[in-house]
């Protein structure tokens, strides 16, 4: 063995030893990071509930108490999704750094505003104002079903402040697990585009419908760093936020368009994959079907469609009280229909085949393929 060979071997062994120590430390850091987010979410909700009961008891919705056994099941599901997250990072589905993605600047800037908006939302709920928009918001041209104060949010999805608060509000709602739920789409997405192994990574095209503030697109960029990414959303405010958010990420900026998912502005068979996160439960049933059919139209034969949304009655009957509480606490006019909807049947009706489902924490996933 030459001196150069011995030096190379020593370097390799040294790196291996470092990795043996680094990986458990990184995993421990991730566990501490997630546990802190969980604790924060629980504390915020407990304190906010007490405050609303004191200041505006009539605006605090009545919900069903959750049995201790159900809370244990929820905690188990939460632990399982976090474990799956770590396993995917270990397998190289996406970089470990993605698990620590958190903008502390955004948090410090907007968390105080979350409290102010919560009081406005509580008053809106008390007065049963479901379509309450500021005078400067132009509501022309939007579908009627979209003009809602979903979650009793101020201005629905149509203001810059709504876009600034959304990710933080959703993360608190899910006790810090919102991104973990989004990232469950990444493994089936990455596996799905492998069907196009003859296509160069730069030519792979992925569309995220209802892309919102760009959180899902950021995760997809980390998973498929060379792919061409696209996003559509109805809200110009959320698209502005997404553009600002994604501009700071290395790589080609995703192409963002204001568009209705019922009429996607793309050619037939254009995308290798389409994703959607947290949209279907906010659509009327007929619109849900049209969106699925549009996704089928724009996906290439052999391509994959990955959906993430709320769990449903069929897969999580033990969690019925959780599902009943959700529309009671938030304005979600289409949710009760959604949790009983047969999405697999809708996908098959549109032409998708080889459909599988998964459930993680309080979310459900459909992985559907367009026949090649």
C-alpha positions as CSV (number, residue, x, y, z in Angstrom):
1,X,0.0,0.0,0.0
2,X,1.4,3.4,-1.0
3,X,1.6,6.4,1.2
4,X,-1.2,8.0,-0.8
5,X,-3.4,4.9,-0.4
6,X,-2.8,4.9,3.4
7,X,-3.7,8.6,3.6
8,X,-6.9,8.0,1.6
9,X,-7.8,5.1,3.9
10,X,-7.2,7.2,7.0
11,X,-9.3,10.0,5.6
12,X,-12.1,7.6,4.9
13,X,-12.0,6.0,8.4
14,X,-11.9,9.5,9.9
15,X,-15.0,10.6,8.0
16,X,-16.8,7.4,8.9
17,X,-16.0,7.9,12.6
18,X,-17.3,11.5,12.4
19,X,-20.5,10.3,10.8
20,X,-21.0,7.7,13.5
21,X,-21.0,10.5,16.1
22,X,-22.7,13.2,13.9
23,X,-25.8,11.2,12.9
24,X,-27.0,10.4,16.4
25,X,-26.3,14.1,17.4
26,X,-28.3,15.4,14.4
27,X,-31.1,13.0,15.2
28,X,-31.2,14.1,18.8
29,X,-31.2,17.8,17.7
30,X,-34.1,17.0,15.4
31,X,-36.1,15.4,18.2
32,X,-35.4,18.3,20.5
33,X,-36.4,20.8,17.7
34,X,-39.7,19.0,17.0
35,X,-40.5,18.5,20.6
36,X,-40.1,22.2,21.2
37,X,-42.5,22.9,18.4
38,X,-45.0,20.5,19.7
39,X,-44.8,22.0,23.2
40,X,-45.1,25.5,21.8
41,X,-48.2,24.6,19.8
42,X,-49.9,22.9,22.7
43,X,-49.1,25.9,25.0
44,X,-50.3,28.4,22.5
45,X,-53.6,26.7,22.0
46,X,-54.2,26.3,25.7
47,X,-53.4,29.9,26.4
48,X,-55.4,31.2,23.5
49,X,-58.4,29.1,24.5
50,X,-58.3,30.5,28.0
51,X,-58.0,34.1,26.7
52,X,-60.9,33.7,24.2
53,X,-63.1,32.2,27.0
54,X,-62.3,35.3,29.1
55,X,-62.6,38.0,26.4
56,X,-65.2,36.6,24.0
57,X,-66.9,33.4,25.3
58,X,-69.6,33.5,22.7
59,X,-67.0,33.5,20.0
60,X,-65.2,30.4,21.3
61,X,-66.7,27.4,19.4
62,X,-68.1,24.5,21.3
63,X,-66.2,21.3,20.6
64,X,-66.3,17.7,21.8
65,X,-63.7,16.8,24.4
66,X,-61.1,14.3,23.3
67,X,-60.8,11.1,25.4
68,X,-57.4,10.5,27.0
69,X,-57.1,7.3,24.9
70,X,-57.6,9.3,21.7
71,X,-54.9,11.8,22.7
72,X,-52.5,8.9,23.3
73,X,-53.3,7.6,19.8
74,X,-52.7,11.1,18.3
75,X,-49.4,11.3,20.1
76,X,-48.4,7.9,18.7
77,X,-49.3,9.0,15.2
78,X,-47.3,12.2,15.7
79,X,-44.2,10.2,16.8
80,X,-44.6,7.8,13.9
81,X,-44.6,10.6,11.3
82,X,-41.6,12.2,12.8
83,X,-39.8,8.9,12.8
84,X,-40.7,8.4,9.1
85,X,-39.4,11.9,8.4
86,X,-36.0,11.0,9.9
87,X,-35.8,7.7,8.1
88,X,-36.4,9.3,4.7
89,X,-33.7,11.9,5.4
90,X,-31.3,9.0,6.4
91,X,-32.2,7.2,3.1
92,X,-31.3,10.4,1.1
93,X,-34.8,11.2,-0.1
94,X,-34.1,14.8,0.9
95,X,-31.3,16.5,2.8
96,X,-31.4,16.4,6.6
97,X,-31.2,20.2,6.7
98,X,-34.8,20.3,5.4
99,X,-35.9,18.9,8.7
100,X,-34.7,22.0,10.5
101,X,-36.3,24.5,8.1
102,X,-37.6,27.4,10.1
103,X,-37.5,31.1,9.5
104,X,-37.0,32.6,13.0
105,X,-37.2,36.1,11.5
106,X,-40.7,35.4,10.1
107,X,-41.7,33.9,13.4
108,X,-40.6,36.9,15.5
109,X,-42.2,39.3,13.1
110,X,-45.6,37.7,12.8
111,X,-46.3,35.7,15.9
112,X,-47.6,38.8,17.8
113,X,-49.9,39.5,14.8
114,X,-51.3,35.9,15.1
115,X,-52.7,36.9,18.5
116,X,-54.3,40.0,17.1
117,X,-55.8,38.1,14.1
118,X,-57.1,35.4,16.5
119,X,-59.2,38.0,18.3
120,X,-60.6,39.2,15.0
121,X,-61.3,35.7,13.9
122,X,-63.1,35.0,17.1
123,X,-65.3,38.0,16.6
124,X,-66.0,36.9,13.0
125,X,-67.0,33.5,14.2
126,X,-69.3,34.9,16.9
127,X,-71.1,37.0,14.2
128,X,-71.0,34.1,11.7
129,X,-69.3,36.2,9.1
130,X,-68.1,33.8,6.5
131,X,-67.5,36.1,3.5
132,X,-66.0,39.2,5.2
133,X,-63.4,41.0,3.1
134,X,-61.8,44.4,3.4
135,X,-63.0,47.1,1.0
136,X,-59.7,47.2,-0.8
137,X,-59.8,43.5,-1.6
138,X,-61.0,43.0,-5.2
139,X,-63.2,39.8,-5.1
140,X,-64.1,39.9,-8.8
141,X,-63.3,36.9,-10.9
142,X,-62.9,34.4,-8.2
143,X,-65.1,31.2,-7.9
144,X,-67.9,31.7,-5.3
145,X,-66.7,28.7,-3.3
146,X,-63.3,30.3,-2.9
147,X,-64.6,33.6,-1.4
148,X,-64.7,32.3,2.1
149,X,-63.0,33.2,5.4
150,X,-61.5,29.8,5.7
151,X,-60.4,29.3,9.3
152,X,-62.1,32.7,9.9
153,X,-58.9,34.2,8.5
154,X,-59.0,38.0,7.9
155,X,-59.7,38.5,4.2
156,X,-59.6,34.7,3.5
157,X,-56.7,33.9,1.2
158,X,-56.7,37.3,-0.5
159,X,-54.5,39.6,1.5
160,X,-50.8,40.0,2.1
161,X,-51.2,39.7,5.8
162,X,-53.2,36.5,5.4
163,X,-50.2,35.1,3.4
164,X,-47.7,36.3,6.0
165,X,-49.6,34.6,8.8
166,X,-50.8,31.4,7.1
167,X,-47.8,29.1,7.6
168,X,-47.3,30.0,11.2
169,X,-51.0,29.5,12.0
170,X,-51.1,26.1,10.3
171,X,-48.0,25.0,12.1
172,X,-49.5,25.9,15.4
173,X,-52.7,24.1,14.5
174,X,-50.8,20.9,13.9
175,X,-48.5,21.3,16.9
176,X,-45.4,21.9,14.7
177,X,-46.0,19.0,12.3
178,X,-47.3,20.9,9.3
179,X,-44.1,20.6,7.3
180,X,-43.7,17.0,8.4
181,X,-47.1,16.3,6.9
182,X,-46.2,18.1,3.7
183,X,-42.9,16.2,3.3
184,X,-44.7,12.9,3.3
185,X,-45.4,13.5,-0.4
186,X,-41.7,13.7,-1.3
187,X,-40.8,10.0,-1.2
188,X,-43.6,8.9,-3.5
189,X,-42.9,11.9,-5.7
190,X,-39.3,11.0,-6.1
191,X,-40.1,7.4,-6.7
192,X,-42.7,8.4,-9.3
193,X,-40.4,10.4,-11.4
194,X,-38.0,7.5,-11.6
195,X,-40.4,6.1,-14.3
196,X,-38.7,8.7,-16.5
197,X,-35.2,7.5,-16.1
198,X,-34.4,8.3,-19.7
199,X,-35.3,12.0,-19.2
200,X,-32.5,14.2,-17.8
201,X,-33.1,15.6,-14.3
202,X,-33.2,19.2,-15.7
203,X,-36.1,18.2,-18.0
204,X,-38.3,16.7,-15.3
205,X,-41.3,19.0,-14.8
206,X,-43.3,19.1,-11.5
207,X,-46.4,21.2,-10.9
208,X,-47.7,22.0,-7.4
209,X,-51.4,23.1,-7.6
210,X,-52.6,25.5,-4.9
211,X,-49.0,26.2,-4.1
212,X,-49.8,28.9,-1.5
213,X,-46.8,30.5,0.0
214,X,-44.4,28.0,-1.6
215,X,-43.6,25.7,1.4
216,X,-44.2,22.5,-0.6
217,X,-42.3,23.8,-3.6
218,X,-39.3,24.5,-1.3
219,X,-39.3,20.9,-0.1
220,X,-39.6,19.6,-3.7
221,X,-36.7,21.8,-4.7
222,X,-34.6,20.1,-2.0
223,X,-35.7,16.7,-3.1
224,X,-35.4,17.2,-6.9
225,X,-32.8,20.0,-7.1
226,X,-32.5,20.0,-10.9
227,X,-36.1,19.6,-11.9
228,X,-38.2,22.4,-13.4
229,X,-40.8,23.4,-10.9
230,X,-44.1,25.1,-11.4
231,X,-46.8,26.4,-9.1
232,X,-50.3,27.7,-9.5
233,X,-52.6,29.4,-7.0
234,X,-55.7,31.6,-7.1
235,X,-54.4,34.1,-4.6
236,X,-52.1,36.9,-6.0
237,X,-51.1,37.7,-2.3
238,X,-50.0,34.1,-1.7
239,X,-48.1,34.0,-5.0
240,X,-46.3,37.2,-4.0
241,X,-45.3,35.6,-0.7
242,X,-44.2,32.4,-2.5
243,X,-42.1,34.4,-5.0
244,X,-40.4,36.2,-2.1
245,X,-39.9,33.0,-0.1
246,X,-38.5,30.9,-3.0
247,X,-36.3,33.7,-4.4
248,X,-33.9,33.1,-1.5
249,X,-33.4,29.4,-2.3
250,X,-30.5,28.2,-4.5
251,X,-31.5,26.8,-7.9
252,X,-33.9,27.9,-10.6
253,X,-36.9,29.9,-9.4
254,X,-40.1,27.9,-9.8
255,X,-42.5,29.4,-12.4
256,X,-45.5,30.7,-10.5
257,X,-48.9,31.6,-12.2
258,X,-52.2,32.8,-10.9
259,X,-54.6,30.2,-12.2
260,X,-57.7,28.1,-11.3
261,X,-56.9,24.4,-10.9
262,X,-60.2,23.7,-12.7
263,X,-58.6,25.1,-15.8
264,X,-54.9,24.7,-15.8
265,X,-53.0,26.9,-18.3
266,X,-50.8,24.0,-19.6
267,X,-50.7,21.7,-22.5
268,X,-51.9,18.1,-22.3
269,X,-49.3,15.6,-21.1
270,X,-46.9,18.3,-20.0
271,X,-45.8,17.4,-16.5
272,X,-44.0,14.3,-15.2
273,X,-45.6,14.8,-11.7
274,X,-48.3,16.9,-10.1
275,X,-48.6,17.5,-6.3
276,X,-51.3,19.0,-4.1
277,X,-51.3,19.7,-0.4
278,X,-54.2,20.7,1.8
279,X,-56.7,21.8,-0.9
280,X,-59.2,19.1,-1.5
281,X,-61.1,19.6,1.8
282,X,-61.7,23.2,0.8
283,X,-63.4,22.3,-2.5
284,X,-67.0,21.4,-3.3
285,X,-67.4,17.8,-4.5
286,X,-68.0,18.7,-8.2
287,X,-65.0,21.0,-8.2
288,X,-62.8,18.3,-6.6
289,X,-63.6,16.0,-9.6
290,X,-62.9,18.7,-12.2
291,X,-59.5,19.4,-10.6
292,X,-58.6,15.7,-10.6
293,X,-59.6,15.5,-14.3
294,X,-57.4,18.6,-15.1
295,X,-54.5,17.0,-13.3
296,X,-54.9,13.8,-15.3
297,X,-55.0,15.9,-18.5
298,X,-51.7,17.7,-17.8
299,X,-49.7,14.7,-16.5
300,X,-47.7,12.7,-19.0
301,X,-48.4,9.0,-19.4
302,X,-46.4,7.2,-16.7
303,X,-46.5,10.3,-14.5
304,X,-47.6,10.5,-10.9
305,X,-50.2,12.5,-8.9
306,X,-49.5,12.9,-5.2
307,X,-52.2,14.4,-2.9
308,X,-52.0,15.3,0.8
309,X,-55.0,16.3,2.8
310,X,-57.0,15.5,5.9
311,X,-57.6,12.0,7.2
312,X,-61.1,10.6,6.4
313,X,-63.8,8.6,8.2
314,X,-63.0,5.5,6.1
315,X,-59.4,5.3,7.3
316,X,-59.6,6.9,10.8
317,X,-63.0,6.2,12.3
318,X,-61.5,6.4,15.8
319,X,-60.7,10.0,15.2
320,X,-64.3,11.0,14.3
321,X,-64.4,13.5,17.2
322,X,-61.3,15.2,15.9
323,X,-62.8,15.5,12.4
324,X,-66.1,16.8,13.8
325,X,-64.2,19.5,15.9
326,X,-62.3,20.8,12.9
327,X,-65.2,22.5,11.0
328,X,-66.7,23.5,14.4
329,X,-63.6,25.5,15.2
330,X,-62.8,26.8,11.8
331,X,-65.0,27.8,8.9
332,X,-64.7,24.8,6.6
333,X,-67.9,24.5,4.6
334,X,-66.9,21.6,2.5
335,X,-65.0,19.5,5.0
336,X,-67.9,17.2,6.1
337,X,-68.4,16.2,2.5
338,X,-64.7,15.7,2.0
339,X,-64.2,13.3,4.9
340,X,-66.8,11.0,3.5
341,X,-65.7,11.3,-0.1
342,X,-64.3,8.4,-2.1
343,X,-61.3,10.1,-3.7
344,X,-60.0,6.8,-5.1
345,X,-63.2,6.4,-7.1
346,X,-62.8,10.0,-8.3
347,X,-59.2,9.3,-9.4
348,X,-60.2,6.1,-11.2
349,X,-63.1,7.9,-12.9
350,X,-60.6,10.5,-14.3
351,X,-58.4,7.7,-15.6
352,X,-55.7,7.2,-12.9
353,X,-54.6,3.6,-12.1
354,X,-52.3,1.9,-9.6
355,X,-53.7,4.1,-6.8
356,X,-52.4,3.6,-3.2
357,X,-53.2,5.5,0.0
358,X,-51.3,6.2,3.2
359,X,-52.2,7.8,6.5
360,X,-49.7,9.8,8.6
361,X,-50.7,11.6,11.8
362,X,-53.9,13.5,10.8
363,X,-53.3,13.5,7.1
364,X,-54.0,11.2,4.2
365,X,-52.2,10.6,1.0
366,X,-53.1,9.3,-2.5
367,X,-50.5,8.2,-5.0
368,X,-52.0,7.8,-8.4
369,X,-50.4,7.0,-11.8
370,X,-51.5,7.9,-15.3
371,X,-51.2,4.7,-17.5
372,X,-48.1,4.9,-19.7
